[in-house]
Amino acid sequence: MAAEGLRVLAVAIRPLAAAEVPTANGALPDADALESDFTLLALVGLLDPPREEAAQAVAQCRSAGIHVVMITGDHPATARAIAARVGIDSTAPVLTGRVVAGMDDDTLRHALADTRVFARVAPEDKLRIVQALQARGEYAAMTGDGVNDAPALRRANIGVAMGRGGTDVAREAAHMVLLDDNFATIVRAVREGRRIYDNIRRFVRFVLSTNSGEVWTLFLAPLLGLPLPLLPMHILWMNLVTDGLPGLALTAERAEPDVMQRPPRPPSESIFAHGLWQHAVWVGLLMAGLALGTQAWALRQGHAHWQTLTFTVLTLSQLAHVLAVRSERHPLWRIGVFSNPLLLGAVLLTFALQVAITHTPALAQLFRIAPLSLGEWGLCVAVASVVYVAVEVEKVFIRTRGWYADLAPRS
């Protein structure tokens, strides 16, 4: 019955003699004498099936590089059956609390390399298991609902208590409280956390690249014998509008398709890892090169509004860049042009505002720019699109040749 996942209770009876009945003054007979000579009446199997989504949640954890360990007070056969039902690896021996108590710390650490199911476990055993996982360099999250789970919840890197069935002690000891007591919610939280972190990296990547492009443009122009390419008003416009609106819209980016197929990132990993700062440097230089190249060409052609062309190319380059950095690995057409309508709207609005300040006389005078012809707008769009193409080519090399190899998913 236990092997079928049932919790088995034995029901027995024993008639009491008159001398064995507790007296009115509270005196109790010998307990050892009472707990003998029982007659077995029945075995009762209690089925507490896991939620339907539990198996899928465990599978997602496994693909995301998260090892799920079951620690229970049930019989080892029951624990093995439930673990197999939800997809937890149960091929290794199930370790009981008595076996764990007899292990030293080194032996327990080595056992955790394969063991995923623990049964008949005492509170102190749970604490030792968490400590052994941490000693192996693992980032341990612990779920629990009882008073006996509190020490392990407190010691874990992330203690998750049950909000409905959990005790007050468990909720106080934990770092997070799960309101629906559903393990699948933890997996959804992991997915959401990875999405948020990816969006932070997207924002940092975008802002660093665009700001470095502006800095390189202003720094290199005098060294190349060119006049000042941008005015303070132009820089302020790009920082507030061209950077601000699309940058904020990046926070609404959806999770990438393979977000739960990646391994967990090390807690000590810098946000600039995986080639982020290298990307910011070369993209900034590319933007500056395109802007200064446009400026030099316009001056040689005798265009009186060369500064407008330079300003527009740099602005549109930033818009092209924000479309490309929506993913660090996947092309724009795979994640979908319309999958983030807020970002698409921000890009279109910024482009419309750029057209407005160029062709509205009062605003053009304020920014000291001049209207552009349709052909000149086409030239600016074509030059700026080089940034988009270059970033997409970078992604191809990352996927195929292992540039910034630590970006590649690991098994």
C-alpha positions in Angstrom: 0.0 0.0 0.0 2.9 2.4 0.8 4.5 1.5 -2.5 1.3 2.8 -4.2 1.7 6.1 -2.5 -0.7 5.6 0.4 -0.1 6.6 3.9 -0.9 3.5 5.9 -2.4 3.5 9.4 -2.7 0.3 11.5 -5.9 0.2 13.7 -5.8 -2.2 16.7 -7.8 -2.9 19.9 -7.1 -4.1 23.4 -9.6 -4.5 26.2 -8.6 -2.8 29.4 -9.0 -4.5 32.8 -10.5 -2.4 35.6 -7.0 -2.0 37.2 -5.7 -0.5 34.0 -8.2 2.3 33.7 -6.8 5.7 34.8 -8.0 6.7 38.2 -9.9 9.8 39.1 -6.9 11.4 40.7 -5.0 11.3 37.4 -2.7 8.4 38.1 -1.7 6.6 34.9 -0.9 2.9 34.6 2.3 1.7 33.1 2.4 2.7 29.4 4.6 -0.1 28.3 2.2 -2.6 29.9 -0.7 -1.0 28.1 0.9 -1.0 24.7 1.0 -4.8 24.3 -1.3 -7.7 23.4 -3.2 -5.6 20.8 -5.5 -7.3 18.2 -5.0 -5.9 14.7 -8.3 -4.8 13.2 -7.4 -3.2 9.9 -5.0 -1.2 7.7 -6.2 2.1 6.5 -4.6 3.6 3.4 -4.9 7.4 3.1 -4.4 8.9 -0.4 -3.2 12.5 -0.5 -2.5 12.9 -4.3 -0.2 15.7 -5.4 -1.7 18.5 -7.4 -2.0 17.9 -11.1 0.4 20.7 -11.9 3.1 19.4 -9.5 4.7 17.0 -12.1 4.9 19.8 -14.7 6.4 22.2 -12.1 9.0 19.6 -11.2 9.9 19.1 -14.9 10.2 22.9 -15.3 12.5 23.0 -12.3 14.7 20.2 -13.8 15.0 22.0 -17.1 15.9 25.2 -15.3 18.7 23.6 -13.5 16.9 23.5 -10.2 17.1 20.2 -8.3 14.0 19.3 -6.3 14.6 17.3 -3.1 11.7 15.8 -1.2 12.0 15.7 2.6 9.1 14.0 4.3 8.1 12.2 7.4 6.3 9.5 5.5 7.3 5.9 5.1 10.2 5.4 2.6 8.0 3.4 0.2 5.3 6.1 0.3 7.9 8.8 -0.3 9.4 6.9 -3.3 6.0 6.4 -4.9 5.0 10.1 -4.5 8.4 11.2 -5.8 8.1 9.0 -8.9 4.6 10.3 -9.5 5.7 13.9 -9.6 8.9 13.3 -11.5 11.5 13.5 -8.8 14.4 11.2 -9.4 13.8 8.2 -7.2 16.3 5.8 -8.6 18.9 6.5 -5.9 18.2 5.0 -2.4 15.7 6.8 -0.2 17.6 7.9 2.9 15.7 7.8 6.2 16.3 10.2 9.1 18.0 7.4 11.1 20.5 6.9 8.3 21.1 10.7 8.0 21.7 10.9 11.7 24.4 8.3 11.4 26.2 10.2 8.7 29.0 12.7 9.3 28.8 16.0 7.4 31.2 14.9 4.6 29.3 11.7 3.9 26.0 13.6 3.8 27.4 16.1 1.3 28.5 13.3 -1.0 25.1 11.5 -0.6 23.3 14.7 -1.8 24.9 14.4 -5.1 22.5 11.6 -6.0 19.8 11.4 -3.3 16.6 13.3 -4.0 14.2 11.7 -1.5 14.5 11.7 2.3 11.9 9.9 4.5 11.1 9.6 8.2 13.1 12.8 8.8 13.4 14.7 12.1 13.6 18.5 12.3 17.3 18.4 13.0 17.8 16.2 9.9 16.1 18.8 7.7 18.5 21.5 9.1 21.5 19.3 8.4 20.4 18.6 4.8 20.0 22.3 4.1 23.5 23.0 5.6 25.0 20.2 3.5 23.5 21.6 0.3 24.9 25.0 1.1 28.3 23.4 1.9 28.2 21.9 -1.6 27.9 25.5 -3.0 24.1 25.1 -3.7 21.7 27.9 -3.3 19.1 26.2 -1.1 15.4 27.1 -1.0 13.3 25.3 1.6 9.5 24.9 1.8 7.6 24.0 5.0 4.5 24.6 7.0 5.1 23.2 10.5 6.9 24.3 13.7 9.5 21.6 13.1 10.4 23.2 9.7 11.3 26.6 11.2 15.0 26.0 11.8 15.5 24.8 8.2 13.4 27.6 6.9 15.5 30.2 8.7 18.8 28.6 7.7 18.0 28.2 4.0 18.9 30.9 1.5 15.2 31.3 0.7 12.7 29.9 3.2 9.2 29.6 1.8 6.3 29.0 4.2 2.8 27.9 3.4 0.3 30.8 3.9 -2.9 28.7 4.3 -1.8 25.6 6.1 1.4 26.9 7.6 1.9 27.7 11.3 2.7 31.2 12.6 6.2 30.0 13.6 6.9 28.8 10.1 5.7 32.0 8.5 7.8 34.1 10.9 10.9 32.0 10.2 10.5 32.1 6.4 11.7 34.8 3.9 8.6 34.3 1.7 5.0 33.2 2.3 3.2 31.2 -0.4 -0.4 32.4 -0.3 -1.9 29.4 -2.2 0.3 26.6 -0.8 1.0 25.5 -4.4 4.5 24.4 -5.4 3.8 25.4 -9.0 3.5 29.0 -7.8 7.2 28.8 -6.8 8.1 27.8 -10.3 6.1 30.7 -11.7 7.9 33.0 -9.3 11.2 31.8 -10.6 10.1 32.4 -14.2 9.0 35.9 -13.2 12.2 36.6 -11.3 14.3 35.6 -14.3 12.2 37.8 -16.6 12.6 40.8 -14.3 16.4 40.3 -14.1 16.6 39.9 -17.9 14.7 43.2 -18.3 17.1 45.0 -15.9 20.0 43.7 -18.0 18.2 44.9 -21.2 17.7 48.4 -19.7 21.3 48.6 -18.5 22.6 47.3 -21.9 20.5 49.9 -23.8 21.3 52.9 -21.6 25.0 52.2 -21.4 25.3 51.7 -25.2 23.3 54.8 -26.1 25.0 57.0 -23.6 28.4 55.8 -24.6 27.5 56.6 -28.2 26.8 60.1 -27.2 30.0 60.4 -25.3 32.1 58.9 -28.1 30.5 61.3 -30.6 31.3 64.4 -28.5 34.8 63.1 -27.6 35.9 62.0 -31.1 34.6 64.9 -33.1 37.3 67.4 -32.1 40.0 64.7 -32.5 38.9 64.2 -36.1 38.8 67.9 -36.8 35.0 68.1 -37.0 32.9 70.9 -35.4 30.8 70.2 -32.4 28.2 67.7 -33.6 25.6 68.2 -30.9 24.2 71.0 -28.8 23.3 70.6 -25.1 19.6 70.7 -26.1 20.1 67.8 -28.4 21.8 65.7 -25.6 19.0 66.6 -23.2 16.4 65.5 -25.7 18.1 62.1 -26.3 18.5 61.5 -22.5 14.9 62.4 -21.7 13.0 61.2 -24.7 15.1 58.9 -26.9 16.6 57.0 -24.0 13.8 57.4 -21.5 10.6 56.3 -23.2 12.0 53.1 -24.9 14.1 52.3 -21.8 11.1 52.3 -19.6 9.1 50.2 -22.1 11.8 47.5 -21.9 10.6 46.7 -18.4 7.4 45.3 -19.9 9.3 42.8 -22.1 7.9 39.2 -21.8 10.0 36.3 -20.7 12.1 34.7 -23.5 11.0 31.3 -24.8 13.9 29.5 -23.2 14.0 31.4 -19.9 13.3 28.1 -18.0 15.9 26.1 -19.9 18.8 28.1 -18.5 20.8 27.2 -15.5 20.6 29.4 -12.4 23.0 32.2 -12.4 25.6 32.4 -9.6 24.5 34.8 -6.9 27.9 36.6 -7.1 27.6 37.1 -10.8 28.0 40.7 -11.9 25.2 42.3 -13.9 27.8 43.2 -16.5 28.7 39.6 -17.1 27.9 37.7 -20.4 29.4 40.4 -22.6 27.2 43.3 -21.5 30.0 45.8 -21.1 31.7 44.7 -24.3 28.5 45.2 -26.1 28.0 48.7 -24.7 31.5 49.7 -25.8 31.4 48.5 -29.4 27.8 49.6 -30.1 28.6 53.0 -28.6 31.6 53.3 -31.0 29.4 52.1 -33.9 26.8 54.8 -33.2 29.4 57.4 -32.9 31.1 56.3 -36.1 27.8 56.5 -38.0 26.9 59.9 -36.6 30.4 61.3 -37.3 30.5 59.7 -40.7 27.2 61.4 -41.5 28.5 64.7 -40.2 31.7 64.5 -42.3 29.7 63.5 -45.4 27.2 66.4 -44.9 29.9 68.9 -44.4 31.8 67.7 -47.5 28.5 67.9 -49.5 27.9 71.5 -48.3 24.7 70.7 -46.4 23.8 73.7 -44.2 21.8 71.5 -41.8 24.6 68.9 -41.2 24.0 69.2 -37.5 20.3 68.1 -38.0 21.4 65.1 -39.9 24.0 64.1 -37.2 21.4 64.6 -34.5 18.8 62.6 -36.3 21.1 59.7 -37.2 22.2 59.3 -33.6 18.6 59.5 -32.3 17.3 56.9 -34.8 20.4 54.6 -34.1 19.2 54.5 -30.5 15.7 53.5 -31.6 17.1 50.8 -33.8 19.3 49.5 -30.9 16.4 49.2 -28.5 14.5 46.9 -31.0 17.6 44.7 -31.3 18.4 44.4 -27.6 15.0 43.0 -26.7 16.8 39.7 -26.5 20.5 38.9 -25.9 20.3 35.8 -28.1 17.2 35.6 -30.1 16.4 37.7 -33.2 13.6 40.2 -33.2 11.4 38.1 -35.5 11.5 35.1 -33.2 10.3 37.0 -30.1 7.8 38.9 -32.2 7.8 42.5 -33.3 4.4 43.0 -31.6 5.0 41.0 -28.5 5.7 44.2 -26.5 3.2 46.7 -27.7 4.4 49.2 -25.1 7.9 49.3 -26.5 6.6 49.4 -30.1 4.4 52.3 -29.1 7.3 54.1 -27.4 9.5 53.7 -30.5 6.8 55.0 -32.8 6.0 57.9 -30.4 9.7 58.9 -30.1 10.1 58.8 -33.9 7.0 61.0 -34.2 8.3 63.5 -31.7 11.6 63.6 -33.6 9.7 64.4 -36.8 7.7 67.0 -34.9 10.7 69.0 -33.5 12.3 68.9 -36.9 9.3 70.2 -38.9 7.6 72.4 -36.4 9.2 75.9 -36.9 9.0 77.0 -33.3 10.6 73.7 -32.0 13.1 73.6 -34.9 14.2 77.1 -33.9 14.4 76.1 -30.2 16.6 73.0 -31.1 18.5 74.9 -33.8 17.7 72.4 -36.4 16.2 72.5 -39.9 13.5 70.4 -41.7 14.7 67.4 -43.7 13.6 66.2 -47.1 12.1 62.8 -47.6 15.3 61.6 -49.1 17.3 62.8 -46.2 14.9 61.0 -43.8 15.4 57.9 -45.8 19.2 58.3 -45.6 19.0 58.8 -41.8 16.8 55.7 -41.4 19.2 53.6 -43.6 22.3 54.6 -41.7 20.7 54.1 -38.3 19.5 50.6 -39.3 23.1 49.5 -39.5 23.1 49.4 -35.7 20.1 47.0 -35.7 21.8 44.7 -38.3 25.1 44.7 -36.5 23.5 43.7 -33.2 21.5 40.9 -34.9 24.8 39.7 -36.5 26.3 39.6 -33.0 23.5 37.4 -31.8 24.2 35.0 -34.7 27.8 34.6 -33.6 26.8 34.2 -30.0 24.5 31.3 -30.9 26.7 29.6 -33.4 30.3 30.4 -32.5 30.1 30.9 -28.8 31.0 34.5 -28.5 30.7 35.4 -24.8 30.5 31.7 -24.3 29.0 32.1 -20.8 25.8 33.2 -22.5 25.2 29.8 -23.9 22.7 27.6 -22.0 24.2 24.8 -20.0 22.7 21.4 -19.2 
